[in-house]
Amino acid sequence: MQPQKSSPVLMFISILMFVSLACSTSVAAEPTSTSTPNPTSTITATPTKTPKPTTTPRPTRTPNLAATERMDDLNAEAKSYFDLGYLETANGKFTEYDDYKDEWAQLGYYQWMYLDEANGDFYMSGHFKWASAYRSSDISGCGFLFAIQENNDHYAVFLDRSKILFLDSNQTASYSRPVGTTRGTGVVKFGNPFDSPVEADFTIIVKGAYTYVLVDGEVVGEYTLAQSRLIGGYLGLSTLSGTNKDFGTRCEISDLHVWMAE
């Protein structure tokens, strides 16, 4: 592992990324053990490359009223984002996934599971529910990853009880840095996940070089992506731990679906 170089311009954070290969219905594998970083250094992992899974959407044997109503709701959701200007088109394809559940207890670290590949505009949405094993835990919660490359460069977006943590992880340049808002505050306000689980609907919409982050249907931040970075790549689900105690952070994501432009 190589320590990152410090910079007076960029605010770096010390988060080590572990890749866990799985389908949308699989349980994340144990991460590879790594040495403890120097407290003054910021490091990134060099995970072992593994082939990407092929995720199969949930099958529907015969048309039925519930399925039709569900598709109508999803299409209405996409159209609403188009009408608001968050999408270039309302024409696209939906994929729904099984619920995601994970626990992770390593302070300041996250691991992820792969979903499908997205090479154009898309959005990911799900109902987040997370809990913490420690009242004074650090920033933590459920998250979405996108633009995951073969060398594990990626963007990660986490919903914490007080803010959105948007990370640009660049393995080539050896940094993971927060991405600030172009518009909006990126601030949210929830109760302490130690007292009781926190729940919210969470959506990220990627349109060209812009990402919109919605919490309970409201845009809390617009973010501009690096022009030099590839936007296409694999999507993922993640849990960011805010403590080493007990189960750490427990994350559940339901009503998970992805829309991709056609």
N, C-alpha and C positions, 0 to 999 in steps of 0.2 A: 504494500500500500504506500502511495506517495502522498505526503502532506500537500495541501493546496497552498498556492502562493496568495499572500494577502494583497489587498488592493484598497487604496483610499477611496475608490469610487464605488465599489460594490460591497454590499453587506452580505457576508457569507454566513451560513449557519452550518453547524456540525450535525449532519444527518447522514447516516450510512444506509445504503439501499441494498436490500436483499431481494433477489428475484425468486419467486415461487411459481413453478410451472404447473398449470392446472387448467382443465376445462371449466366452463361456467358452473358445473355441478360438482367439481372436485374440491377436496380439502387441500389447503396449501401445505407444501412439504416443509421440512425443517430447513432453515437457512444455513448457509455455510458459516462456520465459526471464523471470526477474524480477531486480530489483536486489538487491544484497547488503544485508542488514539491518544496522542499528546493533547492535554487540555487546551493548548494554545493553537492547535492545528485543526484544519478542516480537511476531511478526507472523503474519498468516494471509493466505492467497492469496485472490484473487477470480477463480476460474477462469471461462472462457467456458462458458455453459450450452449443453449439447448434448442432443439427444434420447436417451432411454435405449434400449438394445438389447432385443430379444426373444430370450431364450435358449431354444434347443430342446434338450430332453433327448435322450440317446442313444437311437436307435430300436432296437427289438427286433422282428425280422420274425416269428419264430415262437417259441413257448415251447420251452424246452429245459431240461435238468437243471441246467446251470450257472446259468442265469438264476434258476431256482426256488430253488436253494440260496443264491444271492446275496441274493434277496429275503427268504428265511427268516432269514439272518444280520442283515440290516438291521432287520427287524421285531423280532428278538430284542434288538438294540441299543436300539431305542426303548423296548421294554418294560422293559429293565433300568433305563433312566433314569426311567421312570414309577414303577417299584417303589421306587426310591431317593428319590422325591419331587421330582425335578428337573423333571418334566413333569406337567401337569394331566391329560393323557390320553395313551394309547399309540396312538390313532388318528390317522394322518396320512399325508402323501404324501411320497415320496422323489423327489429328482432327483439324478442323478449327472452329473458334469462331467469333461471332459478334463483331463489334467494341466496344471498351471500352471508356467511357468518364466520367471524374470526376473532381470536383473542391474541394480543401481542403485548409482551411485558419487557420491553427494553427501551429505556428512556431516550427519546430523541431519534429513534430509528423507525423505519417502516419497511414493510414487505408488500409484495403485490402478486396478483393472479392475472393472467392474460385473458382477454376476451378476443373478439374478432379484430380484423384489420380495417382501418378507415383511411381512405385515400382522397377524400374530398370533404366538403362541408358535412357536419354531423352534429347531433347532440346526444348526450347521455343523461338519463334521468332515473331517479330512484328515491325511495323513502328511507332516510337514514335514521338509525337509532343506535346511540352509543352510550356507554357507561364507563366510569373510571374507578379503579380500586383505591384511589388516593385523593383526599379532598383538595390538596394543594398541588395537583398534578400540573405538569407543564402543558404546552399546547398539544392537543391530541384530537383524534376523531376519525371518522370515515373519510375516504377520498376516492377520486377518480384520477387515473393516469391516461395520457394520450400521447400520440406521436412517439411511441416506444420504438427505438431503432435497434438494429442488430448489435450495436455496441452498447446498448442500454441507455443512450441519451433519451430523455423524455421530459414531459411536463407533468407535474402532479398538483392537484387541487384538493385541499382538505378543508372540511368544515369543523372548526373549533367552536367552543361555546361563545367566544368573543370576537372572532374574526375569521376571514378567509386566509388560508396560507397557500399561496400560489408559488410553486417552485419551478425553476428552470434548471434541470440537471444535465450538465454537459460533461460527459466522460472524457472527451477529447481534450478539453481545456481544463479538466480536473476541478470543476466547481459545481456547487449547488447554491443557487442564489434566489432570494425572494423576488418575485415580479410585482412591481407596484401597480396600482390602478391608473388607468388613463382617465377614466371617469368613475364617479361613485367612491364610496368610502371603504368598501370591503369589510365593514364592521357589522357584526351581528350581536345579539344579546340573548343568551339562554341561561337557564339555571345551572347549578353545579351538577355535572354528571355523576358525582359521587353520591349525592343525595338521592337522585332518581335518574333513570335513563332520559336522555335528551332526544327529541324526535323532530325531524323536519324533512320536507321535500327538498331535494337538491338537484339542480340541473346545470350542466355546462353546455354552452352552445359555441361551436367553433365555426366561424364564417371568415374564410380567407385568413388574414393575419390578426383577426380579432377574436377574443373569447369573452362571452358574457356568462356571468355566474349568477344564478337565480336561487334564492332561498324562499321556500313557501310561495313560489310564483312571482316574487319581486326581484328585480335586478339589483344586486348590492354592489356590483363592480364590473367594469369593462376593462379588459387587459389587452395590451398590444404585444403580439408575439415577435420574436426575433426574425427579421427578414432573411437572415442567412440560414435559418434552421428549417429542416424539412418538417412539414406539418403532417404528412401521411405517416402511417405506422400503426402499431398495435395499440389497442385500448386495454385498460386494466382496472382492477379494483384493489383498494389498499386500506390498511389500518395503520395509523400513526400512534405510537405509544407515548404517553406523557409521564410514565412512571415505571419503575422496576418492581413495584409491589404486586404480590398476588397475581391476578390475571392481567394486570396492566390496564389496557384499554380493550373493551369488548365492543365490536362493531357488527351491526346487522343492516343489510340493505335488502329491501323488498320492492315490489313493483318496478323491477329493474328493466329498462328498455333503452334501445339505441335506435336512432333514426339516422339514415345516411341518404344524402341527396342522390338522385338518379339523373 
